[in-house]
Amino acid sequence: MEKLLFLKAAQTGLQMAAGIFGYAFFLQILGQSPFREYEFLYLPIYAILLFVGMYGFRQKHKAGKLKGVEAISFGLTANLVTCLSYGVLLWIWLQFFPQILTDYKEMVVAYLNEAQKAAPEYYSDEFVAAAQKDLTQTTALTLALDKASKLWLIGMVIQMAVALFVKKN
């Protein structure tokens, strides 16, 4: 594959990571948790930025034609760079603002308690206690890895769909 394809895909991935991180930062500024009900609203940002990057590469560097293999390679590279960059940005952010991690843990504990009250047959006292104990071991690194790996898995599906739309033989 071309070196230019991977460079432009990496550039697109960095832009996607900045967009997704910017969204999380914006939620925090608004007083919302970036890890709660609005968390996955970054998916349109991801898809739009990937589409713009891939389509721009096709138009500018490939004379309007992008093979399926090239589109998938572009998407895979952009997804990998996005996830690694987002994970690092998130980890650094959580290092400087540990209150975000504390708020996240409190939110999960509150959710577990509500779920136990709503469905005690599924959420036993032992289960909730074990989950809370595991939660105390959550660090900035484990949360960043969790969010980055989630983004990677979801991004695999999105990048395949975008590649199907953008490829043109």
C-alpha positions as CSV (number, residue, x, y, z in Angstrom):
1,M,0.0,0.0,0.0
2,E,1.0,3.6,-0.4
3,K,2.8,5.5,2.2
4,L,0.6,8.5,1.5
5,L,-2.6,6.4,2.3
6,F,-1.3,5.5,5.7
7,L,-0.1,9.1,6.4
8,K,-3.5,10.6,5.5
9,A,-5.3,7.9,7.4
10,A,-3.2,8.6,10.5
11,Q,-3.9,12.3,10.1
12,T,-7.6,11.6,9.8
13,G,-7.3,9.4,12.9
14,L,-5.7,12.1,14.9
15,Q,-8.5,14.5,13.9
16,M,-11.1,12.0,14.8
17,A,-9.5,11.5,18.3
18,A,-9.4,15.2,18.8
19,G,-13.0,15.5,17.8
20,I,-14.2,12.8,20.1
21,F,-12.1,14.0,23.0
22,G,-13.3,17.5,22.3
23,Y,-16.9,16.2,22.6
24,A,-16.1,14.6,26.0
25,F,-14.4,17.7,27.2
26,F,-17.4,19.8,26.1
27,L,-19.8,17.5,28.0
28,Q,-17.6,17.9,31.1
29,I,-17.7,21.7,30.7
30,L,-21.5,21.6,30.5
31,G,-21.6,19.6,33.8
32,Q,-22.5,16.3,32.2
33,S,-20.6,13.1,32.6
34,P,-18.7,12.2,29.5
35,F,-19.3,8.5,30.4
36,R,-23.1,8.4,30.9
37,E,-26.1,8.8,28.7
38,Y,-24.5,11.1,26.2
39,E,-21.3,9.0,25.8
40,F,-22.1,7.4,22.5
41,L,-23.2,10.5,20.8
42,Y,-19.6,10.8,19.6
43,L,-20.3,8.1,17.0
44,P,-21.7,10.6,14.4
45,I,-18.6,12.7,15.0
46,Y,-16.4,9.6,14.4
47,A,-18.3,8.7,11.2
48,I,-18.5,12.2,9.8
49,L,-14.8,12.8,10.3
50,L,-13.8,9.4,8.9
51,F,-16.0,10.0,5.9
52,V,-14.6,13.5,5.3
53,G,-11.0,12.2,5.6
54,M,-11.5,9.2,3.4
55,Y,-13.6,11.0,0.8
56,G,-11.1,13.9,0.7
57,F,-8.2,11.4,0.2
58,R,-10.1,9.7,-2.7
59,Q,-10.8,13.0,-4.4
60,K,-7.5,14.7,-3.9
61,H,-5.0,11.9,-4.2
62,K,-6.7,9.1,-6.0
63,A,-8.4,11.0,-8.9
64,G,-11.9,10.1,-7.5
65,K,-11.3,6.4,-7.4
66,L,-10.6,4.4,-4.3
67,K,-10.4,0.6,-4.3
68,G,-12.2,-1.4,-1.6
69,V,-8.9,-2.7,-0.2
70,E,-7.6,0.9,0.0
71,A,-10.7,2.2,1.7
72,I,-10.6,-0.6,4.3
73,S,-6.9,0.0,4.9
74,F,-7.5,3.7,5.3
75,G,-10.4,3.0,7.7
76,L,-8.4,0.4,9.8
77,T,-5.4,2.7,10.1
78,A,-7.6,5.7,11.0
79,N,-9.5,3.6,13.6
80,L,-6.3,2.3,15.2
81,V,-4.7,5.8,15.4
82,T,-8.0,7.2,16.7
83,C,-8.3,4.6,19.5
84,L,-4.7,4.9,20.6
85,S,-4.8,8.7,20.6
86,Y,-8.1,8.9,22.3
87,G,-7.0,6.5,25.0
88,V,-3.8,8.5,25.7
89,L,-5.7,11.8,25.7
90,L,-8.3,10.4,28.1
91,W,-5.7,8.9,30.4
92,I,-3.8,12.2,30.6
93,W,-7.1,14.0,31.2
94,L,-8.0,11.7,34.0
95,Q,-4.6,12.1,35.5
96,F,-4.9,15.8,35.7
97,F,-8.6,15.7,36.8
98,P,-9.1,12.7,39.1
99,Q,-12.5,14.0,40.2
100,I,-13.9,12.8,36.8
101,L,-12.9,9.3,37.7
102,T,-14.3,9.6,41.2
103,D,-17.6,10.9,39.7
104,Y,-17.6,8.0,37.3
105,K,-17.2,5.5,40.2
106,E,-20.0,7.2,42.2
107,M,-22.3,7.1,39.1
108,V,-21.7,3.3,38.6
109,V,-22.3,2.6,42.3
110,A,-25.6,4.6,42.1
111,Y,-26.6,2.7,39.0
112,L,-25.8,-0.7,40.7
113,N,-27.9,0.3,43.7
114,E,-30.9,1.4,41.5
115,A,-30.6,-1.8,39.5
116,Q,-30.6,-3.9,42.7
117,K,-33.7,-2.1,43.9
118,A,-35.5,-2.5,40.6
119,A,-34.5,-6.2,39.9
120,P,-33.2,-7.8,43.1
121,E,-33.5,-11.3,41.6
122,Y,-30.7,-10.3,39.1
123,Y,-28.6,-8.1,41.3
124,S,-27.9,-10.0,44.5
125,D,-26.1,-8.4,47.5
126,E,-23.0,-10.5,46.7
127,F,-23.0,-9.4,43.1
128,V,-23.3,-5.7,44.0
129,A,-20.6,-6.0,46.7
130,A,-18.2,-7.7,44.3
131,A,-18.9,-5.2,41.6
132,Q,-18.3,-2.3,44.0
133,K,-15.1,-3.9,45.2
134,D,-13.9,-4.3,41.6
135,L,-14.9,-0.7,40.9
136,T,-12.5,0.5,43.7
137,Q,-9.6,-0.9,41.6
138,T,-10.6,1.1,38.6
139,T,-7.8,3.6,37.7
140,A,-7.4,6.3,35.1
141,L,-5.5,3.8,32.9
142,T,-8.1,1.0,33.1
143,L,-11.0,3.5,32.3
144,A,-9.0,4.9,29.4
145,L,-8.3,1.4,28.1
146,D,-11.9,0.4,28.5
147,K,-13.2,3.5,26.6
148,A,-10.5,3.1,23.9
149,S,-11.2,-0.6,23.3
150,K,-15.0,0.2,23.1
151,L,-14.2,2.8,20.5
152,W,-12.0,0.4,18.6
153,L,-14.8,-2.3,18.4
154,I,-17.5,0.1,17.4
155,G,-15.1,1.9,15.1
156,M,-14.5,-1.3,13.2
157,V,-18.1,-1.5,12.2
158,I,-18.4,2.2,11.3
159,Q,-15.2,2.2,9.3
160,M,-16.4,-0.8,7.2
161,A,-19.7,1.0,6.5
162,V,-17.9,4.2,5.6
163,A,-15.5,2.3,3.4
164,L,-18.4,0.8,1.5
165,F,-19.9,4.3,0.8
166,V,-16.6,5.9,-0.2
167,K,-14.9,3.2,-2.3
168,K,-15.2,3.7,-6.0
169,N,-13.5,1.6,-8.6
